């Protein structure tokens, strides 16, 4: 008994060969001229014939490349994983940092402890006490560069490179000094986040005993024990979310050997986009539009009638609801249940649910908590940026250890 291929002719006509490859005859001739396909005369009055084995080998290579390219292209659009990482996994219960549920960590651990977990793989038994010697830059020089009433993200985008420029040892990538540098960077980011609103709060913020307190004071909110606890919870839930856009940008920078300040700057630049960290301002605008909780249903209905999206709702990784948002909404309600903005946010969430629409995502939770803490407008993104910087630094460390340059290829589709 023979295989069907054994009975097939060993050579095909030009028409048959082109059809097998799915190319034009001119392309077939080019393959033959380059030695990719063997050919022989077809006899008097007939064209050349082409080796079936060579044709099938070439087709297999082409199909493999096409398939790989398609998979790779799709992977960059909420597709399959493209990197191995031991930092964060995502499941319906939310992110897990080094195997530990982030929602649980947020309820039981300090932000500093979770940052150390992401960086080293070990969770400290006690909350670490990070010490920082000074701001690391000239505050007056930073203030001279900032526009009036600069938002925290603008402030941090200028402050972090300035910190790098002032650090003569920034390219010392040995693990011990880098961990010291990472801790100091987070504390300084928290203290400097509100510098655009005036520098009077920066040094008192730096004197706070933890990152949560420093960020509260810098943004103009009282660092009471309850507020500190709520802020720490938000920072922990912000800390990492696998290979999101900003984390990928950080890893690209780290793979090229960039220093930690440059890596974090890459993350901040990406976070500034309206489809990433900038979504918080759109949610704030929605809350302002609603105003009173009683108007939430009407606003949601009107948006639906006009075919407009409701910002801050729906997440591709959490079709049944973002557990981080649920945790922050609960924290906001617990901290300030009578806050008009908190009540307006909750009314929007309820209206979306009753209309059968998407559940709230993390941006809604951050805005609600910011309102509960009494933070000024456009500042909830500071929680996101400072918290996420812990994850960015972890990604930078992990990518450096991987030891390869992130340099994907583009599939050319031009003329």
C-alpha positions in Angstrom: 0.0 0.0 0.0 1.4 3.4 -1.0 1.0 6.9 0.3 -0.9 9.3 -2.0 2.2 11.5 -2.2 4.2 8.6 -3.5 2.0 8.4 -6.5 2.0 12.2 -7.2 4.2 13.3 -10.1 7.7 14.5 -8.9 7.5 17.6 -11.1 4.7 20.1 -11.8 4.0 22.4 -14.6 4.5 26.2 -14.1 0.8 26.7 -13.8 0.4 23.9 -11.2 3.5 25.1 -9.3 2.3 28.7 -9.1 -1.1 27.5 -7.9 0.4 25.3 -5.2 2.4 28.2 -3.8 -0.4 30.7 -4.3 1.8 33.1 -6.2 2.1 34.6 -9.7 4.2 33.0 -12.4 6.7 35.8 -12.2 7.2 35.1 -8.5 7.7 31.4 -9.3 10.3 32.2 -11.9 12.1 34.4 -9.3 12.2 31.6 -6.8 13.7 29.3 -9.5 16.3 31.8 -10.5 17.4 32.1 -6.9 17.8 28.4 -6.6 14.9 27.9 -4.2 13.0 25.6 -6.6 14.7 23.1 -9.0 13.3 23.0 -12.5 13.9 21.0 -15.7 12.7 21.4 -19.3 9.2 20.2 -19.9 9.8 18.8 -23.4 9.2 20.2 -26.9 6.6 22.9 -26.9 6.1 22.8 -23.1 7.4 25.1 -20.4 9.7 24.1 -17.6 8.7 21.8 -14.8 9.3 22.4 -11.1 10.2 20.0 -8.3 7.2 19.1 -6.1 9.5 18.5 -3.1 11.1 21.9 -3.4 7.7 23.5 -3.9 6.2 21.9 -0.8 9.2 22.7 1.3 9.0 26.4 0.2 5.3 26.4 0.9 5.8 25.0 4.4 8.3 27.7 5.2 6.1 30.4 3.8 3.1 29.1 5.8 5.1 28.9 9.0 6.4 32.5 8.5 2.9 33.8 7.7 1.4 32.0 10.7 4.1 33.2 13.1 3.7 36.8 11.8 -0.1 36.6 12.2 0.3 35.3 15.8 2.9 37.8 16.7 0.9 40.7 15.2 -2.2 39.5 17.1 -0.2 39.1 20.3 0.5 42.9 20.3 -3.3 43.5 20.3 -4.6 41.8 23.5 -3.4 38.5 22.1 -1.2 35.6 23.3 1.6 36.1 25.8 4.9 37.2 24.2 7.2 37.3 27.3 7.8 35.1 30.3 7.5 36.8 33.6 7.4 35.7 37.2 5.9 39.0 38.5 2.1 39.1 37.9 -0.6 36.7 36.7 -4.1 37.8 35.9 -7.2 35.7 36.6 -10.9 36.6 37.3 -10.1 37.3 40.9 -7.6 40.0 39.8 -3.9 40.2 39.6 -1.6 38.0 41.6 1.8 39.4 42.6 4.3 36.6 42.8 1.4 34.2 43.2 -0.3 36.2 45.9 -3.7 37.9 45.2 -3.3 41.6 45.0 -6.7 42.3 46.6 -5.6 40.3 49.7 -2.2 42.0 49.8 -3.9 45.4 49.6 -6.0 44.6 52.7 -3.1 43.3 54.8 0.2 44.7 53.6 2.0 48.0 53.3 2.8 49.3 49.9 6.5 49.1 50.7 6.3 45.4 51.5 4.5 44.7 48.3 7.1 46.6 46.3 9.8 44.5 47.9 7.8 41.4 47.1 7.7 42.4 43.4 11.4 43.3 43.3 12.9 40.4 45.3 10.2 37.7 45.3 10.0 37.7 49.1 7.4 39.4 51.3 8.9 41.1 54.4 7.5 40.0 57.7 7.3 43.6 58.8 6.5 46.8 56.9 9.9 48.1 55.6 11.0 51.6 56.7 12.6 53.3 53.7 14.9 56.2 54.5 15.7 58.9 52.0 18.4 61.6 52.2 16.9 64.7 50.7 14.9 65.3 47.6 17.7 64.5 45.2 17.2 67.6 43.1 16.8 71.4 43.4 13.2 72.1 44.1 13.4 75.7 42.9 14.9 74.5 39.5 12.1 72.0 39.1 9.5 74.7 39.9 10.9 77.0 37.3 10.2 74.4 34.6 6.7 73.6 35.7 3.7 75.4 34.2 1.3 77.0 36.7 -0.8 74.5 38.5 0.9 71.6 36.7 -0.9 68.2 37.1 1.0 65.5 38.9 1.8 63.5 35.8 3.4 66.5 34.2 5.3 67.2 37.4 6.6 63.6 37.6 7.5 63.6 33.9 9.9 66.4 34.6 11.0 65.4 38.1 12.1 61.8 37.4 14.6 62.7 34.6 15.9 65.5 36.8 16.5 63.0 39.6 18.4 60.8 37.1 20.5 63.7 35.9 21.4 64.6 39.5 22.4 61.0 40.3 26.1 60.4 39.3 25.8 56.7 40.0 22.6 56.1 38.0 24.3 53.6 35.7 25.5 51.4 38.6 23.2 48.4 38.0 24.5 46.2 40.8 21.5 44.8 42.7 22.2 46.3 46.1 22.6 50.0 45.0 19.7 49.6 42.6 17.3 48.5 45.3 18.3 51.5 47.4 17.8 53.7 44.4 14.4 52.2 43.7 13.2 52.8 47.2 14.4 56.4 47.2 12.8 57.0 43.8 9.4 55.9 45.0 9.5 58.1 48.1 10.7 61.1 46.1 8.0 60.6 43.4 5.3 60.6 46.1 6.7 63.7 47.7 7.1 65.6 44.4 3.8 64.6 42.8 2.1 67.7 44.1 5.0 70.1 43.5 3.0 71.6 40.5 0.5 73.0 43.0 3.3 74.8 45.0 6.4 73.5 46.7 5.3 74.2 50.3 4.1 70.6 50.8 7.0 68.8 49.3 9.5 68.7 52.2 6.8 67.9 54.8 5.7 65.1 52.5 9.2 63.8 52.3 9.3 63.6 56.1 6.4 61.3 56.2 7.1 57.7 57.4 5.7 55.9 54.4 4.9 56.4 50.7 1.1 56.6 51.3 1.5 59.4 53.8 4.0 61.3 51.5 1.6 61.2 48.6 -1.3 62.4 50.7 0.6 65.3 52.1 2.0 66.2 48.7 -1.4 66.3 47.1 -2.9 68.4 49.9 -4.8 65.8 51.9 -4.4 65.1 55.6 -2.4 61.9 56.3 -4.7 60.5 59.0 -4.3 56.8 59.9 -7.5 56.0 58.0 -6.5 58.0 55.0 -3.0 56.5 55.0 -4.5 53.0 55.1 -6.9 53.7 52.2 -4.1 55.3 50.1 -1.8 52.3 50.8 -4.5 50.0 49.5 -4.8 52.0 46.3 -1.1 52.0 45.8 -0.9 48.2 46.2 -3.7 47.6 43.8 -2.0 50.0 41.3 1.4 48.3 41.6 1.4 46.0 38.6 -0.9 44.6 36.0 1.3 42.2 33.9 2.4 43.4 30.5 0.3 46.5 30.0 1.4 49.3 27.7 3.5 51.2 30.2 5.2 48.1 31.6 6.1 47.0 28.0 7.6 50.4 27.4 9.7 50.1 30.6 10.9 46.7 29.6 12.0 47.9 26.1 14.0 50.7 27.8 15.5 48.3 30.4 16.4 45.8 27.7 18.5 48.5 26.0 20.4 49.2 29.2 18.6 52.4 30.3 19.0 53.5 33.9 16.1 53.2 36.3 15.1 56.8 36.0 14.9 56.5 32.2 12.9 53.2 32.5 10.3 54.9 34.8 10.2 57.9 32.5 9.3 55.6 29.7 6.4 54.3 31.8 5.3 57.8 32.7 5.3 58.9 29.1 3.1 55.9 28.1 0.8 56.4 31.1 0.1 59.9 30.0 -2.0 58.7 27.0 -5.8 59.0 27.3 -6.2 55.3 26.7 -4.0 54.4 29.7 -3.5 56.7 32.8 -5.3 59.6 31.1 -8.6 57.7 31.4 -9.0 59.0 35.0 -9.6 62.6 33.8 -12.4 61.4 31.5 -14.0 59.6 34.4 -13.8 62.7 36.5 -15.4 64.7 33.7 -18.3 62.1 33.6 -18.7 62.5 37.4 -18.9 66.3 37.0 -21.5 65.9 34.2 -23.6 63.7 36.4 -23.3 66.0 39.4 -26.0 64.7 41.6 -26.5 60.9 42.0 -30.1 61.2 40.9 -28.9 62.2 37.4 -26.7 59.2 36.8 -29.4 57.0 35.1 -30.4 59.9 32.7 -26.7 60.5 31.8 -26.1 56.9 31.1 -29.3 56.6 29.0 -28.4 59.7 27.0 -24.9 58.5 26.3 -26.3 55.2 25.1 -28.8 57.0 22.9 -26.0 59.0 21.3 -23.9 55.9 20.8 -21.2 57.2 23.1 -19.0 55.1 25.4 -19.1 55.6 29.2 -15.4 56.0 30.2 -14.1 53.8 32.9 -16.3 50.8 32.3 -15.4 47.4 30.8 -12.0 45.7 30.7 -10.9 42.9 28.3 -9.3 40.9 31.0 -12.3 41.2 33.4 -15.5 40.7 31.5 -17.4 40.0 34.8 -15.9 43.0 36.6 -12.6 44.3 37.7 -11.9 43.1 41.3 -9.5 46.0 41.9 -12.3 48.5 41.1 -14.7 46.7 43.5 -12.0 46.9 46.3 -11.4 50.6 45.7 -15.1 51.4 45.5 -15.6 49.6 48.8 -12.7 51.5 50.4 -14.1 54.8 49.1 -17.5 54.2 50.5 -16.0 53.1 53.8 -13.8 56.1 54.1 -16.3 58.8 53.0 -19.8 57.4 52.6 -21.5 60.8 52.4 -19.1 62.4 49.9 -21.2 63.8 47.0 -18.6 62.6 44.5 -18.4 59.1 45.9 -22.1 58.8 45.9 -22.2 60.1 42.2 -19.6 57.5 41.2 -21.6 54.7 42.9 -24.8 55.9 41.2 -23.1 55.7 37.8 -21.9 52.2 38.6 -25.4 51.2 39.6 -27.0 52.8 36.6 -24.6 50.9 34.3 -25.3 47.6 36.0 -29.1 48.1 35.8 -28.8 48.9 32.1 -27.0 45.7 31.5 -23.8 47.5 30.6 -20.1 46.9 31.4 -18.9 46.8 35.0 -16.6 49.5 36.4 -12.8 49.2 35.9 -9.8 50.4 37.9 -10.1 54.0 36.7 -13.5 54.4 38.3 -12.2 52.9 41.5 -9.3 55.3 41.6 -11.5 58.4 41.0 -13.9 57.2 43.7 -11.1 56.8 46.2 -9.5 60.1 45.2 -12.8 61.8 45.9 -13.2 60.0 49.2 -9.7 61.3 50.3 -10.5 64.8 49.2 -7.9 65.0 46.5 -8.0 67.8 44.0 -9.2 67.1 40.4 -6.7 65.5 38.0 -4.7 64.0 40.9 -6.0 60.4 41.1 -3.6 59.5 38.3 -0.8 60.3 40.8 -1.8 57.3 42.8 -1.7 55.2 39.7 1.8 56.6 38.7 3.5 56.2 42.1 1.9 52.8 42.7 2.6 51.5 39.2 6.3 52.7 39.4 6.9 49.8 41.8 5.8 47.4 39.1 7.8 49.3 36.4 10.9 48.9 38.5 10.2 45.2 38.9 9.8 44.8 35.2 13.1 46.7 34.6 14.9 44.3 37.0 13.4 41.2 35.4 14.1 42.3 31.9 17.7 43.1 32.8 18.1 39.7 34.2 16.7 38.1 31.0 19.6 39.7 29.2 18.2 40.2 25.7 17.2 43.3 23.7 13.5 43.6 23.0 13.5 44.2 19.2 10.5 42.7 17.4 10.3 42.8 13.7 7.7 44.6 11.5 5.9 42.9 8.7 6.3 45.2 5.8 3.0 45.9 3.9 4.0 49.0 1.9 4.6 49.3 -1.8 
